[in-house]
Amino acid sequence: MLPIILYNARIYTQIPGQPWAEAVAIAQGRITAVGRDADILALARPETMVYDLGGALTLPGFCDSHIHFHDMAWRRGQMSLYAAASLEALLAQVAAYLPTLPEGAWALGFGWREVDWPQPRFPTRHDLDPITGARPALLWRTDMHAAVANSAALAAAGVTAHTPDPPSGVIDRDAQGQPTGVLRELAINLVRRAIPQPPTAQAEAAILAVAADLNRLGIVAIHDQRMKDHHEEGPLALQRYIRLRDQGRLPLRITCNIEAGNIDHLIALGLRSGFGDEWVRLGHVKLFADGSLGARTAWMLAPFEGEPGNTGMYLTPPAEVAAVIGKAHRHGLAISIHAIGDRANREVLDIFEETLARGSENPPSLPHRIEHVQTIQPADLPRLAGLGLTASVQPIHCADDMVNTDRLWGARGANTYAFRDLLDGGALLAFGSDAPVADPNPWLGIHAAVTRQRVDGYPAGGWYPRQRLTVAEAVRAYTLDAAAAVGQAHQQGRIAPGYLADLIVLDRDPFTCDPAAIPETQVGMVMVGGRVVG
């Protein structure tokens, strides 16, 4: 690999005391020097590749700290239903998609969001059946915590009126006890497991295609998350990532989580969080405390607005959560736990407090973390920093969920997506997208964190604007602090000597442009390990 110099740039280094530079020198995939143009250009040799960046802003490459990457690859080519503005629009999209499928293939889709429809109700099998006929179909809601299956899919999975609700799952039923097709939480797995899996070559091609999409957005690293009780997905994903790494084909750095159902296998193999290299690493053991806001399954201290009997649900019994967290902590495995509701967050914090108080002779090298921390009582918020936990949050959800939050949680919205309070309270704040639940574009996330608005400018002045962050704070949460969350802040997240040469060049300066223009940011160059990938 030839040495490289990038100059005539506005480089945001994130080096303490030297946050800005004009030029950077790169060799063997790592940064060797940063500084003024004249000083760095003086290091050039005949074989050095020299790039004039024309004064463009250059940042450390971004890391998406919460993304269902392997799931995104599996979903590539499925129906993206985010734009369906009504049930009728969804059904029309399904009807148009069916002729593109091979005979016998399932009709699969994701992203429908009924709260924005003129009649905000979940679709049912009775809506799908006239269109899909004998072809099985399964369509996930945008949050992936609910889905609708048609009658053929229910039949393929053996789901009938006599099928009991699985633990931590609900099969919606009509007045006669027949399944409506709506499946909530772990009931979705009853049907999901009946779907045929793609061959290896197809799966790997999809992984590389999604990676290229992320590169174009400026993403050079990810923390790959798991879904509840997808025991088989984590080991399969890790196997595929390692294979691509060994072939030299992987264009981003992956920290791969493993679902908690595999914890005994990890312990038996003596594996610890952080095992791996700069390309593929074993991350956290993934747990789920509760469900979601949109599916009304977030575990709350008080009922949902207008639903006096509904305080949500836990997905994993607290005693089981405590047992898994204790076991993981004793064996050097860090925990990543999904917690949305304020009761879920309180219960999880209590368990971490008790676990850490007991100590461990073999603690994990990575910090434990809570995914989402969506709504949390003010009294509980400082506990994350006190316990050394990472707050893994997704600012784009703030923009997507503000209307639903006001409708379903009312005044508790003041405790929701509390980015400023978390950061000022000392918590390590790592940003991600939760894609494919939301758009992986980090510029949408930065805009949401900085403005507390949707891209259309709603609401004027921002939603609970006290929780806004600065652009610099949001960039750090996508770079250096995201790296710290997986023990990589010594070599990722800065443009500094010794760090991996992962950087991005932008078409505008989000530090100085109108915040409303941040979502329009385009990435002109993406470099991973000194190699241009986008």
HELIX and SHEET records of a PDB file:
HELIX    1   1 ASP A   37  LEU A   41  1                                   5    
HELIX    2   2 PHE A   69  ARG A   75  1                                   7    
HELIX    3   3 LEU A   87  TYR A   97  1                                  11    
HELIX    4   4 LEU A   98  THR A  100  5                                   3    
HELIX    5   5 GLU A  114  ASP A  116  5                                   3    
HELIX    6   6 ARG A  125  THR A  132  1                                   8    
HELIX    7   7 SER A  151  ALA A  157  1                                   7    
HELIX    8   8 ILE A  188  ARG A  192  1                                   5    
HELIX    9   9 THR A  200  ARG A  216  1                                  17    
HELIX   10  10 GLU A  233  ASP A  246  1                                  14    
HELIX   11  11 ALA A  260  ASN A  262  5                                   3    
HELIX   12  12 ILE A  263  ALA A  268  1                                   6    
HELIX   13  13 PRO A  318  ARG A  330  1                                  13    
HELIX   14  14 ASP A  342  ARG A  358  1                                  17    
HELIX   15  15 ARG A  383  LEU A  387  1                                   5    
HELIX   16  16 PRO A  395  TRP A  409  1                                  15    
HELIX   17  17 GLY A  410  ASN A  415  5                                   6    
HELIX   18  18 PHE A  419  ASP A  424  1                                   6    
HELIX   19  19 PRO A  442  THR A  451  1                                  10    
HELIX   20  20 PRO A  465  GLN A  467  5                                   3    
HELIX   21  21 VAL A  471  TYR A  478  1                                   8    
HELIX   22  22 LEU A  480  ALA A  484  1                                   5    
HELIX   23  23 PRO A  515  GLU A  520  5                                   6    
SHEET    1   A 4 ARG A  30  GLY A  35  0                                        
SHEET    2   A 4 ALA A  23  ALA A  27 -1                                        
SHEET    3   A 4 ILE A   4  TYR A   7 -1                                        
SHEET    4   A 4 MET A  49  ASP A  52  1                                        
SHEET    1   B 6 GLN A  18  ALA A  21  0                                        
SHEET    2   B 6 ARG A  10  ILE A  15 -1                                        
SHEET    3   B 6 LEU A  57  PRO A  60  1                                        
SHEET    4   B 6 LEU A 503  LEU A 506 -1                                        
SHEET    5   B 6 VAL A 523  VAL A 528 -1                                        
SHEET    6   B 6 ARG A 531  VAL A 532 -1                                        
SHEET    1   C 8 PHE A  62  ILE A  67  0                                        
SHEET    2   C 8 ILE A 219  ASP A 224  1                                        
SHEET    3   C 8 ARG A 253  GLU A 259  1                                        
SHEET    4   C 8 VAL A 280  PHE A 288  1                                        
SHEET    5   C 8 ILE A 335  ALA A 339  1                                        
SHEET    6   C 8 ARG A 369  HIS A 372  1                                        
SHEET    7   C 8 THR A 390  VAL A 393  1                                        
SHEET    8   C 8 LEU A 428  PHE A 431  1                                        
SHEET    1   D 6 MET A  79  SER A  80  0                                        
SHEET    2   D 6 ALA A 107  TRP A 112  1                                        
SHEET    3   D 6 ALA A 137  ARG A 141  1                                        
SHEET    4   D 6 ALA A 146  ALA A 149 -1                                        
SHEET    5   D 6 PRO A 179  GLU A 185 -1                                        
SHEET    6   D 6 GLY A 169  ARG A 173 -1                                        
END                                                                             
